[in-house]
Amino acid sequence: MQNAAVTQFFEEAAPFWRNVYDEPDVYVIVHQQRRDAVIATVEELRLAPGTDVLDIGCGAGTISLPLSAVVLN
């Protein structure tokens, strides 16, 4: 039962986080700037390819995917 509740929660929350970067308002601009800052910070670390990275509170993964590209390159 708990797994079903968790799945339902994420199915309901994920569309919000997928769309949060597409709307033209201040809230979105803040999230875009945070995303860009996180990616820039990780790029500056010059992590070795294959380094494990944990994205806590990843929402719909809109930062996780660009982070994986930085770490894989």
N, CA, C and O atoms as a Tripos MOL2 file, in Angstrom:
@<TRIPOS>MOLECULE
protein
  292   291    73     0     0
PROTEIN
NO_CHARGES

@<TRIPOS>ATOM
      1 N           0.8200   -1.1940    0.0000 N.3       1 MET1
      2 CA          0.0000    0.0000    0.0000 C.3       1 MET1
      3 C           0.8640    1.2590    0.0000 C.2       1 MET1
      4 O           0.5350    2.2370   -0.6700 O.2       1 MET1
      5 N           1.9690    1.2370    0.7500 N.am      2 GLN2
      6 CA          2.8300    2.4130    0.8120 C.3       2 GLN2
      7 C           3.4420    2.7070   -0.5620 C.2       2 GLN2
      8 O           3.5350    3.8670   -0.9640 O.2       2 GLN2
      9 N           3.8560    1.6630   -1.2780 N.am      3 ASN3
     10 CA          4.4200    1.8690   -2.6110 C.3       3 ASN3
     11 C           3.4150    2.5490   -3.5330 C.2       3 ASN3
     12 O           3.7860    3.4170   -4.3220 O.2       3 ASN3
     13 N           2.1600    2.1650   -3.4400 N.am      4 ALA4
     14 CA          1.1180    2.7670   -4.2760 C.3       4 ALA4
     15 C           0.9580    4.2460   -3.9370 C.2       4 ALA4
     16 O           0.7730    5.0680   -4.8350 O.2       4 ALA4
     17 N           1.0260    4.5890   -2.6680 N.am      5 ALA5
     18 CA          0.8900    5.9840   -2.2480 C.3       5 ALA5
     19 C           2.0660    6.8160   -2.7470 C.2       5 ALA5
     20 O           1.8830    7.9470   -3.1960 O.2       5 ALA5
     21 N           3.2630    6.2620   -2.6700 N.am      6 VAL6
     22 CA          4.4490    6.9720   -3.1490 C.3       6 VAL6
     23 C           4.3640    7.1580   -4.6600 C.2       6 VAL6
     24 O           4.6330    8.2470   -5.1690 O.2       6 VAL6
     25 N           3.9980    6.1200   -5.3650 N.am      7 THR7
     26 CA          3.8590    6.2030   -6.8140 C.3       7 THR7
     27 C           2.8270    7.2550   -7.1960 C.2       7 THR7
     28 O           3.0670    8.0580   -8.0980 O.2       7 THR7
     29 N           1.7000    7.2600   -6.5320 N.am      8 GLN8
     30 CA          0.6470    8.2270   -6.8150 C.3       8 GLN8
     31 C           1.1480    9.6550   -6.5670 C.2       8 GLN8
     32 O           0.9030   10.5570   -7.3690 O.2       8 GLN8
     33 N           1.8430    9.8430   -5.4620 N.am      9 PHE9
     34 CA          2.3780   11.1740   -5.1470 C.3       9 PHE9
     35 C           3.2750   11.6790   -6.2740 C.2       9 PHE9
     36 O           3.1130   12.8070   -6.7420 O.2       9 PHE9
     37 N           4.2260   10.8390   -6.7130 N.am     10 PHE10
     38 CA          5.1580   11.2730   -7.7440 C.3      10 PHE10
     39 C           4.4800   11.4360   -9.0960 C.2      10 PHE10
     40 O           4.8660   12.3070   -9.8750 O.2      10 PHE10
     41 N           3.4910   10.6270   -9.3860 N.am     11 GLU11
     42 CA          2.7600   10.7990  -10.6410 C.3      11 GLU11
     43 C           2.0040   12.1230  -10.6520 C.2      11 GLU11
     44 O           1.8430   12.7400  -11.7050 O.2      11 GLU11
     45 N           1.5430   12.5570   -9.4930 N.am     12 GLU12
     46 CA          0.8300   13.8300   -9.4050 C.3      12 GLU12
     47 C           1.7930   15.0220   -9.3730 C.2      12 GLU12
     48 O           1.4710   16.0850   -9.9030 O.2      12 GLU12
     49 N           2.9580   14.8570   -8.7650 N.am     13 ALA13
     50 CA          3.9020   15.9650   -8.6100 C.3      13 ALA13
     51 C           4.8060   16.1600   -9.8240 C.2      13 ALA13
     52 O           5.1930   17.2900  -10.1220 O.2      13 ALA13
     53 N           5.1470   15.0950  -10.5210 N.am     14 ALA14
     54 CA          6.1110   15.1730  -11.6230 C.3      14 ALA14
     55 C           5.7150   16.1570  -12.7190 C.2      14 ALA14
     56 O           6.5790   16.8990  -13.1870 O.2      14 ALA14
     57 N           4.4570   16.2030  -13.1550 N.am     15 PRO15
     58 CA          4.1190   17.1700  -14.2140 C.3      15 PRO15
     59 C           4.4200   18.6180  -13.8190 C.2      15 PRO15
     60 O           4.8330   19.4190  -14.6580 O.2      15 PRO15
     61 N           4.2150   18.9460  -12.5610 N.am     16 PHE16
     62 CA          4.5330   20.3030  -12.1020 C.3      16 PHE16
     63 C           6.0030   20.5990  -12.3500 C.2      16 PHE16
     64 O           6.3390   21.6470  -12.9020 O.2      16 PHE16
     65 N           6.8830   19.6880  -11.9490 N.am     17 TRP17
     66 CA          8.3190   19.9300  -12.0800 C.3      17 TRP17
     67 C           8.7760   19.8620  -13.5220 C.2      17 TRP17
     68 O           9.7340   20.5410  -13.8910 O.2      17 TRP17
     69 N           8.1100   19.0520  -14.3610 N.am     18 ARG18
     70 CA          8.4480   19.0480  -15.7850 C.3      18 ARG18
     71 C           8.1000   20.3920  -16.4100 C.2      18 ARG18
     72 O           8.8370   20.8870  -17.2630 O.2      18 ARG18
     73 N           6.9920   20.9850  -15.9950 N.am     19 ASN19
     74 CA          6.5120   22.2290  -16.5960 C.3      19 ASN19
     75 C           7.0800   23.4850  -15.9530 C.2      19 ASN19
     76 O           6.9800   24.5670  -16.5310 O.2      19 ASN19
     77 N           7.6720   23.3680  -14.7720 N.am     20 VAL20
     78 CA          8.1180   24.5560  -14.0410 C.3      20 VAL20
     79 C           9.1670   25.3440  -14.8240 C.2      20 VAL20
     80 O           9.3220   26.5440  -14.5990 O.2      20 VAL20
     81 N           9.8720   24.7100  -15.7180 N.am     21 TYR21
     82 CA         10.9070   25.4100  -16.4750 C.3      21 TYR21
     83 C          10.3840   26.0000  -17.7810 C.2      21 TYR21
     84 O          11.1460   26.6240  -18.5200 O.2      21 TYR21
     85 N           9.1060   25.8150  -18.0770 N.am     22 ASP22
     86 CA          8.5500   26.2790  -19.3400 C.3      22 ASP22
     87 C           7.6780   27.5200  -19.2300 C.2      22 ASP22
     88 O           7.4320   28.1880  -20.2350 O.2      22 ASP22
     89 N           7.2140   27.8370  -18.0500 N.am     23 GLU23
     90 CA          6.2930   28.9640  -17.8770 C.3      23 GLU23
     91 C           7.0710   30.2760  -17.7640 C.2      23 GLU23
     92 O           8.1440   30.3020  -17.1620 O.2      23 GLU23
     93 N           6.5440   31.3650  -18.3340 N.am     24 PRO24
     94 CA          7.2660   32.6520  -18.3100 C.3      24 PRO24
     95 C           6.9060   33.5140  -17.0950 C.2      24 PRO24
     96 O           6.1940   34.5080  -17.2350 O.2      24 PRO24
     97 N           7.3880   33.1450  -15.9140 N.am     25 ASP25
     98 CA          7.1450   33.9780  -14.7370 C.3      25 ASP25
     99 C           8.3620   33.9610  -13.8210 C.2      25 ASP25
    100 O           9.3270   33.2380  -14.0660 O.2      25 ASP25
    101 N           8.3060   34.7590  -12.7730 N.am     26 VAL26
    102 CA          9.4490   34.9160  -11.8710 C.3      26 VAL26
    103 C           9.8130   33.5980  -11.1940 C.2      26 VAL26
    104 O          10.9960   33.2890  -11.0490 O.2      26 VAL26
    105 N           8.8270   32.8260  -10.7830 N.am     27 TYR27
    106 CA          9.0710   31.5470  -10.1210 C.3      27 TYR27
    107 C           9.9110   30.6450  -11.0240 C.2      27 TYR27
    108 O          10.8350   29.9770  -10.5600 O.2      27 TYR27
    109 N           9.5900   30.6320  -12.2870 N.am     28 VAL28
    110 CA         10.3220   29.8160  -13.2440 C.3      28 VAL28
    111 C          11.7400   30.3460  -13.4380 C.2      28 VAL28
    112 O          12.6920   29.5690  -13.5160 O.2      28 VAL28
    113 N          11.8770   31.6550  -13.5140 N.am     29 ILE29
    114 CA         13.2070   32.2430  -13.6840 C.3      29 ILE29
    115 C          14.1160   31.8630  -12.5160 C.2      29 ILE29
    116 O          15.2930   31.5670  -12.7180 O.2      29 ILE29
    117 N          13.5820   31.8710  -11.3110 N.am     30 VAL30
    118 CA         14.3630   31.4730  -10.1320 C.3      30 VAL30
    119 C          14.8250   30.0260  -10.2780 C.2      30 VAL30
    120 O          15.9890   29.7170  -10.0260 O.2      30 VAL30
    121 N          13.9190   29.1410  -10.6810 N.am     31 HIS31
    122 CA         14.2920   27.7330  -10.8460 C.3      31 HIS31
    123 C          15.2910   27.5440  -11.9820 C.2      31 HIS31
    124 O          16.1960   26.7160  -11.8760 O.2      31 HIS31
    125 N          15.1400   28.2970  -13.0610 N.am     32 GLN32
    126 CA         16.1000   28.2100  -14.1580 C.3      32 GLN32
    127 C          17.4840   28.6560  -13.7080 C.2      32 GLN32
    128 O          18.4850   28.0310  -14.0600 O.2      32 GLN32
    129 N          17.5430   29.7300  -12.9340 N.am     33 GLN33
    130 CA         18.8270   30.2150  -12.4450 C.3      33 GLN33
    131 C          19.4640   29.2230  -11.4810 C.2      33 GLN33
    132 O          20.6790   29.0260  -11.5030 O.2      33 GLN33
    133 N          18.6430   28.5930  -10.6290 N.am     34 ARG34
    134 CA         19.1780   27.5640   -9.7190 C.3      34 ARG34
    135 C          19.7470   26.4050  -10.5180 C.2      34 ARG34
    136 O          20.8460   25.9290  -10.2350 O.2      34 ARG34
    137 N          18.9950   25.9490  -11.5190 N.am     35 ARG35
    138 CA         19.4530   24.8360  -12.3550 C.3      35 ARG35
    139 C          20.7800   25.1870  -13.0060 C.2      35 ARG35
    140 O          21.7260   24.4010  -12.9640 O.2      35 ARG35
    141 N          20.8490   26.3690  -13.6090 N.am     36 ASP36
    142 CA         22.0690   26.7860  -14.2860 C.3      36 ASP36
    143 C          23.2490   26.8960  -13.3180 C.2      36 ASP36
    144 O          24.3760   26.5460  -13.6680 O.2      36 ASP36
    145 N          22.9890   27.3810  -12.1030 N.am     37 ALA37
    146 CA         24.0460   27.5090  -11.0940 C.3      37 ALA37
    147 C          24.5540   26.1440  -10.6620 C.2      37 ALA37
    148 O          25.7580   25.9550  -10.4920 O.2      37 ALA37
    149 N          23.6520   25.1970  -10.4840 N.am     38 VAL38
    150 CA         24.0640   23.8430  -10.0770 C.3      38 VAL38
    151 C          24.9220   23.2140  -11.1580 C.2      38 VAL38
    152 O          25.9750   22.6470  -10.8680 O.2      38 VAL38
    153 N          24.4790   23.3100  -12.3970 N.am     39 ILE39
    154 CA         25.2340   22.7120  -13.4950 C.3      39 ILE39
    155 C          26.5950   23.3800  -13.6370 C.2      39 ILE39
    156 O          27.5950   22.6920  -13.8410 O.2      39 ILE39
    157 N          26.6580   24.7040  -13.5340 N.am     40 ALA40
    158 CA         27.9340   25.4160  -13.6240 C.3      40 ALA40
    159 C          28.8740   25.0050  -12.4960 C.2      40 ALA40
    160 O          30.0740   24.8330  -12.7110 O.2      40 ALA40
    161 N          28.3270   24.8510  -11.2970 N.am     41 THR41
    162 CA         29.1520   24.4520  -10.1490 C.3      41 THR41
    163 C          29.7400   23.0650  -10.3700 C.2      41 THR41
    164 O          30.9210   22.8350  -10.1090 O.2      41 THR41
    165 N          28.9220   22.1530  -10.8450 N.am     42 VAL42
    166 CA         29.4150   20.7920  -11.0890 C.3      42 VAL42
    167 C          30.4590   20.8030  -12.2000 C.2      42 VAL42
    168 O          31.4550   20.0850  -12.1180 O.2      42 VAL42
    169 N          30.2440   21.6080  -13.2350 N.am     43 GLU43
    170 CA         31.2460   21.7070  -14.3050 C.3      43 GLU43
    171 C          32.5780   22.2270  -13.7650 C.2      43 GLU43
    172 O          33.6400   21.7510  -14.1650 O.2      43 GLU43
    173 N          32.5200   23.2020  -12.8570 N.am     44 GLU44
    174 CA         33.7380   23.7720  -12.2780 C.3      44 GLU44
    175 C          34.4950   22.7610  -11.4230 C.2      44 GLU44
    176 O          35.7110   22.8680  -11.2640 O.2      44 GLU44
    177 N          33.7830   21.7840  -10.8740 N.am     45 LEU45
    178 CA         34.4470   20.7650  -10.0580 C.3      45 LEU45
    179 C          35.3300   19.8440  -10.8880 C.2      45 LEU45
    180 O          36.2400   19.2040  -10.3610 O.2      45 LEU45
    181 N          35.0610   19.7790  -12.1760 N.am     46 ARG46
    182 CA         35.8280   18.9190  -13.0930 C.3      46 ARG46
    183 C          35.9600   17.5030  -12.5400 C.2      46 ARG46
    184 O          37.0570   16.9610  -12.4000 O.2      46 ARG46
    185 N          34.8090   16.9320  -12.2350 N.am     47 LEU47
    186 CA         34.7760   15.5730  -11.7030 C.3      47 LEU47
    187 C          35.2540   14.5870  -12.7570 C.2      47 LEU47
    188 O          35.0650   14.7900  -13.9560 O.2      47 LEU47
    189 N          35.8690   13.5290  -12.2910 N.am     48 ALA48
    190 CA         36.3210   12.4870  -13.2070 C.3      48 ALA48
    191 C          35.1080   11.8050  -13.8360 C.2      48 ALA48
    192 O          34.0810   11.6390  -13.1790 O.2      48 ALA48
    193 N          35.2210   11.4080  -15.1080 N.am     49 PRO49
    194 CA         34.1110   10.6910  -15.7350 C.3      49 PRO49
    195 C          33.7070    9.4750  -14.8980 C.2      49 PRO49
    196 O          34.5580    8.7350  -14.4050 O.2      49 PRO49
    197 N          32.4210    9.2890  -14.7490 N.am     50 GLY50
    198 CA         31.9040    8.1650  -13.9870 C.3      50 GLY50
    199 C          31.7390    8.4370  -12.5020 C.2      50 GLY50
    200 O          31.3190    7.5510  -11.7580 O.2      50 GLY50
    201 N          32.0620    9.6500  -12.0550 N.am     51 THR51
    202 CA         31.8990    9.9960  -10.6500 C.3      51 THR51
    203 C          30.4320    9.9060  -10.2660 C.2      51 THR51
    204 O          29.5690   10.3740  -11.0080 O.2      51 THR51
    205 N          30.1440    9.3180   -9.1300 N.am     52 ASP52
    206 CA         28.7720    9.2370   -8.6410 C.3      52 ASP52
    207 C          28.3100   10.6160   -8.1900 C.2      52 ASP52
    208 O          29.0380   11.3300   -7.5000 O.2      52 ASP52
    209 N          27.0950   10.9860   -8.5850 N.am     53 VAL53
    210 CA         26.4930   12.2530   -8.1980 C.3      53 VAL53
    211 C          25.0760   11.9560   -7.7310 C.2      53 VAL53
    212 O          24.3480   11.2150   -8.3910 O.2      53 VAL53
    213 N          24.6820   12.5220   -6.6050 N.am     54 LEU54
    214 CA         23.3380   12.3190   -6.0580 C.3      54 LEU54
    215 C          22.5720   13.6220   -6.1300 C.2      54 LEU54
    216 O          22.9960   14.6300   -5.5650 O.2      54 LEU54
    217 N          21.4550   13.6050   -6.8180 N.am     55 ASP55
    218 CA         20.5760   14.7720   -6.9270 C.3      55 ASP55
    219 C          19.4110   14.5530   -5.9700 C.2      55 ASP55
    220 O          18.4500   13.8580   -6.3010 O.2      55 ASP55
    221 N          19.4990   15.1430   -4.7940 N.am     56 ILE56
    222 CA         18.4590   14.9750   -3.7730 C.3      56 ILE56
    223 C          17.3280   15.9430   -4.0590 C.2      56 ILE56
    224 O          17.5620   17.1290   -4.2960 O.2      56 ILE56
    225 N          16.1150   15.4460   -4.0380 N.am     57 GLY57
    226 CA         14.9600   16.2940   -4.3210 C.3      57 GLY57
    227 C          14.9030   16.6440   -5.7870 C.2      57 GLY57
    228 O          14.6890   17.8030   -6.1430 O.2      57 GLY57
    229 N          15.0940   15.6530   -6.6470 N.am     58 CYS58
    230 CA         15.2890   15.8990   -8.0750 C.3      58 CYS58
    231 C          14.0180   16.2310   -8.8410 C.2      58 CYS58
    232 O          14.0880   16.5080  -10.0380 O.2      58 CYS58
    233 N          12.8560   16.2120   -8.1920 N.am     59 GLY59
    234 CA         11.6250   16.5350   -8.9230 C.3      59 GLY59
    235 C          11.4440   15.6120  -10.1040 C.2      59 GLY59
    236 O          11.4170   14.3910   -9.9480 O.2      59 GLY59
    237 N          11.3190   16.1920  -11.2890 N.am     60 ALA60
    238 CA         11.1350   15.3860  -12.5040 C.3      60 ALA60
    239 C          12.4630   15.0850  -13.1960 C.2      60 ALA60
    240 O          12.4770   14.5510  -14.3050 O.2      60 ALA60
    241 N          13.5660   15.4220  -12.5550 N.am     61 GLY61
    242 CA         14.8800   15.1010  -13.1040 C.3      61 GLY61
    243 C          15.4090   16.1030  -14.1040 C.2      61 GLY61
    244 O          16.3230   15.7840  -14.8640 O.2      61 GLY61
    245 N          14.8650   17.3030  -14.1260 N.am     62 THR62
    246 CA         15.3080   18.2910  -15.1060 C.3      62 THR62
    247 C          16.7230   18.7870  -14.8470 C.2      62 THR62
    248 O          17.3520   19.3480  -15.7450 O.2      62 THR62
    249 N          17.2310   18.5930  -13.6460 N.am     63 ILE63
    250 CA         18.6380   18.8970  -13.3750 C.3      63 ILE63
    251 C          19.4660   17.6080  -13.4510 C.2      63 ILE63
    252 O          20.6350   17.6440  -13.8340 O.2      63 ILE63
    253 N          18.8740   16.4940  -13.0940 N.am     64 SER64
    254 CA         19.6020   15.2230  -13.0840 C.3      64 SER64
    255 C          20.1600   14.8630  -14.4530 C.2      64 SER64
    256 O          21.3010   14.4110  -14.5550 O.2      64 SER64
    257 N          19.3850   15.0530  -15.4880 N.am     65 LEU65
    258 CA         19.8510   14.6860  -16.8260 C.3      65 LEU65
    259 C          21.0300   15.5490  -17.2840 C.2      65 LEU65
    260 O          22.0220   15.0030  -17.7660 O.2      65 LEU65
    261 N          20.9560   16.8780  -17.1500 N.am     66 PRO66
    262 CA         22.1470   17.6690  -17.5040 C.3      66 PRO66
    263 C          23.3530   17.3420  -16.6190 C.2      66 PRO66
    264 O          24.4890   17.3660  -17.0930 O.2      66 PRO66
    265 N          23.1190   17.0360  -15.3430 N.am     67 LEU67
    266 CA         24.2220   16.6630  -14.4580 C.3      67 LEU67
    267 C          24.8920   15.3820  -14.9480 C.2      67 LEU67
    268 O          26.1170   15.2650  -14.9170 O.2      67 LEU67
    269 N          24.0930   14.4360  -15.3950 N.am     68 SER68
    270 CA         24.6760   13.1820  -15.8620 C.3      68 SER68
    271 C          25.5500   13.4360  -17.0890 C.2      68 SER68
    272 O          26.5800   12.7830  -17.2590 O.2      68 SER68
    273 N          25.1520   14.3740  -17.9400 N.am     69 ALA69
    274 CA         25.9610   14.6830  -19.1100 C.3      69 ALA69
    275 C          27.3020   15.3050  -18.7020 C.2      69 ALA69
    276 O          28.3280   15.0300  -19.3250 O.2      69 ALA69
    277 N          27.2950   16.1350  -17.6640 N.am     70 VAL70
    278 CA         28.5380   16.7550  -17.1970 C.3      70 VAL70
    279 C          29.4720   15.6990  -16.6420 C.2      70 VAL70
    280 O          30.6730   15.7260  -16.9150 O.2      70 VAL70
    281 N          28.9390   14.7730  -15.8730 N.am     71 VAL71
    282 CA         29.7670   13.7590  -15.2260 C.3      71 VAL71
    283 C          30.2460   12.7120  -16.2360 C.2      71 VAL71
    284 O          31.3250   12.1420  -16.0740 O.2      71 VAL71
    285 N          29.4600   12.4630  -17.2600 N.am     72 LEU72
    286 CA         29.8540   11.4570  -18.2480 C.3      72 LEU72
    287 C          30.8710   11.9730  -19.2580 C.2      72 LEU72
    288 O          31.5430   11.1790  -19.9160 O.2      72 LEU72
    289 N          30.9910   13.2790  -19.3890 N.am     73 ASN73
    290 CA         31.9300   13.8390  -20.3690 C.3      73 ASN73
    291 C          33.3060   13.9990  -19.8010 C.2      73 ASN73
    292 O          34.2120   14.4570  -20.4980 O.2      73 ASN73
@<TRIPOS>BOND
     1     1     2 1
     2     2     3 1
     3     3     4 2
     4     3     5 am
     5     5     6 1
     6     6     7 1
     7     7     8 2
     8     7     9 am
     9     9    10 1
    10    10    11 1
    11    11    12 2
    12    11    13 am
    13    13    14 1
    14    14    15 1
    15    15    16 2
    16    15    17 am
    17    17    18 1
    18    18    19 1
    19    19    20 2
    20    19    21 am
    21    21    22 1
    22    22    23 1
    23    23    24 2
    24    23    25 am
    25    25    26 1
    26    26    27 1
    27    27    28 2
    28    27    29 am
    29    29    30 1
    30    30    31 1
    31    31    32 2
    32    31    33 am
    33    33    34 1
    34    34    35 1
    35    35    36 2
    36    35    37 am
    37    37    38 1
    38    38    39 1
    39    39    40 2
    40    39    41 am
    41    41    42 1
    42    42    43 1
    43    43    44 2
    44    43    45 am
    45    45    46 1
    46    46    47 1
    47    47    48 2
    48    47    49 am
    49    49    50 1
    50    50    51 1
    51    51    52 2
    52    51    53 am
    53    53    54 1
    54    54    55 1
    55    55    56 2
    56    55    57 am
    57    57    58 1
    58    58    59 1
    59    59    60 2
    60    59    61 am
    61    61    62 1
    62    62    63 1
    63    63    64 2
    64    63    65 am
    65    65    66 1
    66    66    67 1
    67    67    68 2
    68    67    69 am
    69    69    70 1
    70    70    71 1
    71    71    72 2
    72    71    73 am
    73    73    74 1
    74    74    75 1
    75    75    76 2
    76    75    77 am
    77    77    78 1
    78    78    79 1
    79    79    80 2
    80    79    81 am
    81    81    82 1
    82    82    83 1
    83    83    84 2
    84    83    85 am
    85    85    86 1
    86    86    87 1
    87    87    88 2
    88    87    89 am
    89    89    90 1
    90    90    91 1
    91    91    92 2
    92    91    93 am
    93    93    94 1
    94    94    95 1
    95    95    96 2
    96    95    97 am
    97    97    98 1
    98    98    99 1
    99    99   100 2
   100    99   101 am
   101   101   102 1
   102   102   103 1
   103   103   104 2
   104   103   105 am
   105   105   106 1
   106   106   107 1
   107   107   108 2
   108   107   109 am
   109   109   110 1
   110   110   111 1
   111   111   112 2
   112   111   113 am
   113   113   114 1
   114   114   115 1
   115   115   116 2
   116   115   117 am
   117   117   118 1
   118   118   119 1
   119   119   120 2
   120   119   121 am
   121   121   122 1
   122   122   123 1
   123   123   124 2
   124   123   125 am
   125   125   126 1
   126   126   127 1
   127   127   128 2
   128   127   129 am
   129   129   130 1
   130   130   131 1
   131   131   132 2
   132   131   133 am
   133   133   134 1
   134   134   135 1
   135   135   136 2
   136   135   137 am
   137   137   138 1
   138   138   139 1
   139   139   140 2
   140   139   141 am
   141   141   142 1
   142   142   143 1
   143   143   144 2
   144   143   145 am
   145   145   146 1
   146   146   147 1
   147   147   148 2
   148   147   149 am
   149   149   150 1
   150   150   151 1
   151   151   152 2
   152   151   153 am
   153   153   154 1
   154   154   155 1
   155   155   156 2
   156   155   157 am
   157   157   158 1
   158   158   159 1
   159   159   160 2
   160   159   161 am
   161   161   162 1
   162   162   163 1
   163   163   164 2
   164   163   165 am
   165   165   166 1
   166   166   167 1
   167   167   168 2
   168   167   169 am
   169   169   170 1
   170   170   171 1
   171   171   172 2
   172   171   173 am
   173   173   174 1
   174   174   175 1
   175   175   176 2
   176   175   177 am
   177   177   178 1
   178   178   179 1
   179   179   180 2
   180   179   181 am
   181   181   182 1
   182   182   183 1
   183   183   184 2
   184   183   185 am
   185   185   186 1
   186   186   187 1
   187   187   188 2
   188   187   189 am
   189   189   190 1
   190   190   191 1
   191   191   192 2
   192   191   193 am
   193   193   194 1
   194   194   195 1
   195   195   196 2
   196   195   197 am
   197   197   198 1
   198   198   199 1
   199   199   200 2
   200   199   201 am
   201   201   202 1
   202   202   203 1
   203   203   204 2
   204   203   205 am
   205   205   206 1
   206   206   207 1
   207   207   208 2
   208   207   209 am
   209   209   210 1
   210   210   211 1
   211   211   212 2
   212   211   213 am
   213   213   214 1
   214   214   215 1
   215   215   216 2
   216   215   217 am
   217   217   218 1
   218   218   219 1
   219   219   220 2
   220   219   221 am
   221   221   222 1
   222   222   223 1
   223   223   224 2
   224   223   225 am
   225   225   226 1
   226   226   227 1
   227   227   228 2
   228   227   229 am
   229   229   230 1
   230   230   231 1
   231   231   232 2
   232   231   233 am
   233   233   234 1
   234   234   235 1
   235   235   236 2
   236   235   237 am
   237   237   238 1
   238   238   239 1
   239   239   240 2
   240   239   241 am
   241   241   242 1
   242   242   243 1
   243   243   244 2
   244   243   245 am
   245   245   246 1
   246   246   247 1
   247   247   248 2
   248   247   249 am
   249   249   250 1
   250   250   251 1
   251   251   252 2
   252   251   253 am
   253   253   254 1
   254   254   255 1
   255   255   256 2
   256   255   257 am
   257   257   258 1
   258   258   259 1
   259   259   260 2
   260   259   261 am
   261   261   262 1
   262   262   263 1
   263   263   264 2
   264   263   265 am
   265   265   266 1
   266   266   267 1
   267   267   268 2
   268   267   269 am
   269   269   270 1
   270   270   271 1
   271   271   272 2
   272   271   273 am
   273   273   274 1
   274   274   275 1
   275   275   276 2
   276   275   277 am
   277   277   278 1
   278   278   279 1
   279   279   280 2
   280   279   281 am
   281   281   282 1
   282   282   283 1
   283   283   284 2
   284   283   285 am
   285   285   286 1
   286   286   287 1
   287   287   288 2
   288   287   289 am
   289   289   290 1
   290   290   291 1
   291   291   292 2
@<TRIPOS>SUBSTRUCTURE
     1 MET1         2 RESIDUE 1 A MET
     2 GLN2         6 RESIDUE 1 A GLN
     3 ASN3        10 RESIDUE 1 A ASN
     4 ALA4        14 RESIDUE 1 A ALA
     5 ALA5        18 RESIDUE 1 A ALA
     6 VAL6        22 RESIDUE 1 A VAL
     7 THR7        26 RESIDUE 1 A THR
     8 GLN8        30 RESIDUE 1 A GLN
     9 PHE9        34 RESIDUE 1 A PHE
    10 PHE10       38 RESIDUE 1 A PHE
    11 GLU11       42 RESIDUE 1 A GLU
    12 GLU12       46 RESIDUE 1 A GLU
    13 ALA13       50 RESIDUE 1 A ALA
    14 ALA14       54 RESIDUE 1 A ALA
    15 PRO15       58 RESIDUE 1 A PRO
    16 PHE16       62 RESIDUE 1 A PHE
    17 TRP17       66 RESIDUE 1 A TRP
    18 ARG18       70 RESIDUE 1 A ARG
    19 ASN19       74 RESIDUE 1 A ASN
    20 VAL20       78 RESIDUE 1 A VAL
    21 TYR21       82 RESIDUE 1 A TYR
    22 ASP22       86 RESIDUE 1 A ASP
    23 GLU23       90 RESIDUE 1 A GLU
    24 PRO24       94 RESIDUE 1 A PRO
    25 ASP25       98 RESIDUE 1 A ASP
    26 VAL26      102 RESIDUE 1 A VAL
    27 TYR27      106 RESIDUE 1 A TYR
    28 VAL28      110 RESIDUE 1 A VAL
    29 ILE29      114 RESIDUE 1 A ILE
    30 VAL30      118 RESIDUE 1 A VAL
    31 HIS31      122 RESIDUE 1 A HIS
    32 GLN32      126 RESIDUE 1 A GLN
    33 GLN33      130 RESIDUE 1 A GLN
    34 ARG34      134 RESIDUE 1 A ARG
    35 ARG35      138 RESIDUE 1 A ARG
    36 ASP36      142 RESIDUE 1 A ASP
    37 ALA37      146 RESIDUE 1 A ALA
    38 VAL38      150 RESIDUE 1 A VAL
    39 ILE39      154 RESIDUE 1 A ILE
    40 ALA40      158 RESIDUE 1 A ALA
    41 THR41      162 RESIDUE 1 A THR
    42 VAL42      166 RESIDUE 1 A VAL
    43 GLU43      170 RESIDUE 1 A GLU
    44 GLU44      174 RESIDUE 1 A GLU
    45 LEU45      178 RESIDUE 1 A LEU
    46 ARG46      182 RESIDUE 1 A ARG
    47 LEU47      186 RESIDUE 1 A LEU
    48 ALA48      190 RESIDUE 1 A ALA
    49 PRO49      194 RESIDUE 1 A PRO
    50 GLY50      198 RESIDUE 1 A GLY
    51 THR51      202 RESIDUE 1 A THR
    52 ASP52      206 RESIDUE 1 A ASP
    53 VAL53      210 RESIDUE 1 A VAL
    54 LEU54      214 RESIDUE 1 A LEU
    55 ASP55      218 RESIDUE 1 A ASP
    56 ILE56      222 RESIDUE 1 A ILE
    57 GLY57      226 RESIDUE 1 A GLY
    58 CYS58      230 RESIDUE 1 A CYS
    59 GLY59      234 RESIDUE 1 A GLY
    60 ALA60      238 RESIDUE 1 A ALA
    61 GLY61      242 RESIDUE 1 A GLY
    62 THR62      246 RESIDUE 1 A THR
    63 ILE63      250 RESIDUE 1 A ILE
    64 SER64      254 RESIDUE 1 A SER
    65 LEU65      258 RESIDUE 1 A LEU
    66 PRO66      262 RESIDUE 1 A PRO
    67 LEU67      266 RESIDUE 1 A LEU
    68 SER68      270 RESIDUE 1 A SER
    69 ALA69      274 RESIDUE 1 A ALA
    70 VAL70      278 RESIDUE 1 A VAL
    71 VAL71      282 RESIDUE 1 A VAL
    72 LEU72      286 RESIDUE 1 A LEU
    73 ASN73      290 RESIDUE 1 A ASN
